[in-house]
């Protein structure tokens, strides 16, 4: 049997079932020219012979035994012979091992999918080889593989439940990888519907894959078996945990039913029972507060919790949550704890919030009022307890200047926010193409600022993508913040729409940051936002958008060069985004990090 030598890249799927061979546990001795003095018996080396040259790859049998043996078994079966590198993206990776020169998929000889080994500690760095697989199906890899031509940190993230499993690295022949990377590409009707310009115009064929070093197959197979044992144990543990969870949810549901029967009910249908009566301040109806909460369905299933994030939620009682939750919190005092039952009419109604909240769901919240950030009625922090009457009598009454300041804070939400922010907050966002810093305008857009910071603090934006890029003579704009790499809307963690703050006094200039909304429905913005790469005056024109322009709430103060790189990214059409046209990046641009930072001065680059 011909022994195969593998070259570079293909992002798809590779089979799991590693057949136990009847051959000796250790491969026959390699020929003198095949032997390498420094090879590790747990690190088999293979050579991919391609029409552009040879690539030697060291497979990691210690950290990725399943993937390494899978690749070797395909090589020994001559599966890769005659396949091509069918997907070449010079800023990302090269992928191969699963298509023939006519772009038909090679199906004869495919084996069952293998277990994804993405948590083995190996990273998708330049020159590494990893298993290609199907999106949203972590354990779907079979024969296809890819070689990274840059550091692709996003592939190490569990974007759809798992990352992509690295199982080796190129040790010789990166010059050949670069040749493949730089080969001219175009579209092909048999690949991606003829929509992606990634197929080499002249086929890069894998002629042979040859094993070029001795290795200890038996030792690697033992690691495969140990991995299988761990998986079986983990599966048993998962089943046991599920059973325990069902019992816990049933017990909780029974408790909820008893508590609700004796709860206080308001005119709106809200029912509540205090488990701890607070002795601190009670907020006014427009105050901003910090609350901890855990949300359940009536069947006992938990769907969200600020306690799990170790961070209380900052919300505004006038507009920051569903009506029933605001009502439940507004009658509490700091330090208090309450169980609140929200019928659908003051929760998510007939439609619910699938898949998290089913239609017509009654919600149960365990709520703790942690702090009232600024009390309108007092004009000072609300968690300050009243001082003794005798001392109050001796206090100096505020003069006119102090009274004017207090009135200003009471009447202007922006001032109440600013009282807790020394300067405009800034948020850093990182992508594979670079990073940028957004400064939020708390004076002119307090509602939008609070909303944006809430999503940042809760980690919502991390893992979403830049899903819309328009770079024409009439529009330069990117949209991001609510779509996953699989082009699905990220519903978990979304909050209620906010009120439009247009006009904020901020205009749609280059670098402006504003909220995306549902066309002419003005008060529909949630998490999705846009950044302008050039002035876009029509966004400020209310006559074009149902009576209100788009709310601008900040601007990019550093990193417009990154925004420009994003604008220059190759785009295509996508079946899950049909109305957007050719606007979806060919390769996902993922938000890798989003966090508050200390304010920095703008860089020398211009947003004008």
TAJO-V484815 format. One record per pair of residues at least 24 apart in sequence whose C-alpha atoms are under 6 Angstrom apart, sorted by the first residue. I is the first residue (numbers start at 1). J is the second residue. D is the distance in whole Angstrom. If there is no record, write none. Layout:
I J D
I J D
This chain:
3 76 5
3 210 4
3 211 6
4 75 5
4 76 6
4 208 5
4 209 2
4 210 3
4 211 6
5 46 5
5 47 3
5 48 4
5 49 6
5 208 5
5 209 2
5 210 3
5 211 6
6 47 5
6 48 3
6 209 4
7 48 4
7 55 5
8 147 5
9 94 4
9 95 3
9 96 5
9 145 5
9 146 3
9 147 4
10 94 6
10 95 2
10 96 3
10 97 6
10 144 5
10 145 4
10 146 4
11 95 5
11 132 3
11 144 6
11 145 5
11 146 5
12 132 3
12 133 4
12 144 5
13 132 5
13 133 4
13 140 5
13 141 3
13 142 4
13 143 6
13 144 5
14 113 5
14 114 6
14 141 3
14 142 2
14 143 4
14 144 6
15 111 5
15 112 4
15 113 3
15 114 4
15 141 6
15 142 3
16 112 6
16 113 4
16 114 3
16 115 6
17 112 6
25 217 5
25 218 5
26 216 5
26 217 5
34 212 5
35 213 5
41 215 4
41 216 5
42 215 6
44 213 6
44 215 5
45 212 6
45 213 5
46 210 5
46 211 4
46 212 5
47 209 6
47 210 5
48 209 5
49 206 6
49 207 6
49 208 5
50 205 5
50 206 4
50 207 5
51 204 6
51 205 6
53 176 6
55 172 6
55 173 4
56 170 6
56 171 6
56 172 5
57 169 5
57 170 4
57 171 6
58 168 5
58 169 5
59 167 6
59 168 4
60 167 5
60 168 5
61 220 6
63 120 6
64 167 5
65 220 6
65 224 6
66 224 6
75 209 6
81 206 6
81 207 5
81 208 5
82 205 6
82 206 6
82 207 5
83 205 6
83 206 6
84 204 5
84 205 4
84 206 6
85 204 6
86 199 5
87 198 5
87 199 5
88 198 5
90 181 5
92 149 6
92 150 6
93 147 6
93 148 4
93 149 5
94 146 5
94 147 5
95 145 6
95 146 4
96 144 6
96 145 6
97 144 5
98 144 5
113 140 5
113 141 5
113 142 5
114 139 6
114 141 6
115 139 5
117 165 5
118 163 5
118 164 5
118 165 4
122 166 6
124 152 5
125 151 4
126 150 4
126 151 5
127 169 6
127 170 5
128 168 6
128 169 4
129 166 6
129 168 5
129 169 5
130 165 5
130 166 4
130 167 6
131 165 6
136 160 5
138 162 6
249 300 4
249 301 6
252 300 5
253 298 6
253 299 5
253 300 5
270 341 6
270 342 5
271 340 6
271 341 5
272 339 6
272 340 4
273 338 6
273 339 5
274 337 6
274 338 4
275 337 6
275 338 5
276 336 5
276 337 5
277 336 5
278 333 5
278 334 5
278 335 4
278 336 4
280 333 5
280 334 4
281 333 5
281 334 5
281 382 6
281 383 6
282 333 4
285 317 6
285 318 6
286 317 5
286 318 5
287 316 6
287 317 6
288 315 6
288 316 4
288 373 6
289 314 6
289 315 6
289 371 6
289 372 4
289 373 5
290 314 5
290 370 5
290 371 5
291 368 6
291 369 5
291 370 5
292 367 6
292 368 5
293 366 5
293 367 4
294 365 6
294 366 5
295 364 6
295 365 5
296 363 6
296 364 5
297 363 5
297 364 6
322 347 6
334 369 5
334 370 6
334 371 6
335 369 6
335 370 6
336 368 6
336 369 6
337 367 6
337 368 4
338 366 6
338 367 5
339 365 6
339 366 5
340 364 6
340 365 5
376 410 5
379 406 5
414 443 5
414 446 5
426 596 6
426 597 6
426 599 6
427 595 5
427 596 4
427 597 6
428 594 6
428 595 5
429 593 6
429 594 4
430 591 6
430 592 5
430 593 5
431 590 6
431 591 5
431 592 5
434 562 5
435 559 6
436 558 6
436 559 4
437 556 6
437 557 6
437 558 5
438 555 6
438 556 4
438 557 6
439 554 5
439 555 6
440 553 6
440 554 4
441 553 6
441 554 5
444 504 5
445 553 5
462 591 5
462 592 6
462 593 6
463 590 6
463 591 5
464 590 6
464 591 6
465 589 5
465 590 4
465 591 6
466 589 6
467 584 5
468 583 5
468 584 5
469 583 5
470 583 6
471 567 6
476 533 5
476 534 5
477 531 6
477 532 5
477 533 5
478 530 6
478 531 5
479 529 6
479 530 4
480 528 6
480 529 6
481 528 5
482 528 5
485 588 6
497 524 5
497 525 5
497 526 5
498 523 6
498 525 6
499 523 5
501 551 6
502 551 5
506 552 6
508 535 6
508 536 5
509 535 4
510 534 4
510 535 5
510 607 5
510 608 5
511 555 5
511 556 5
511 607 5
512 555 4
513 552 6
513 554 5
513 555 5
514 551 5
514 552 4
514 553 6
515 551 6
520 545 5
520 546 5
557 602 5
558 602 6
558 603 6
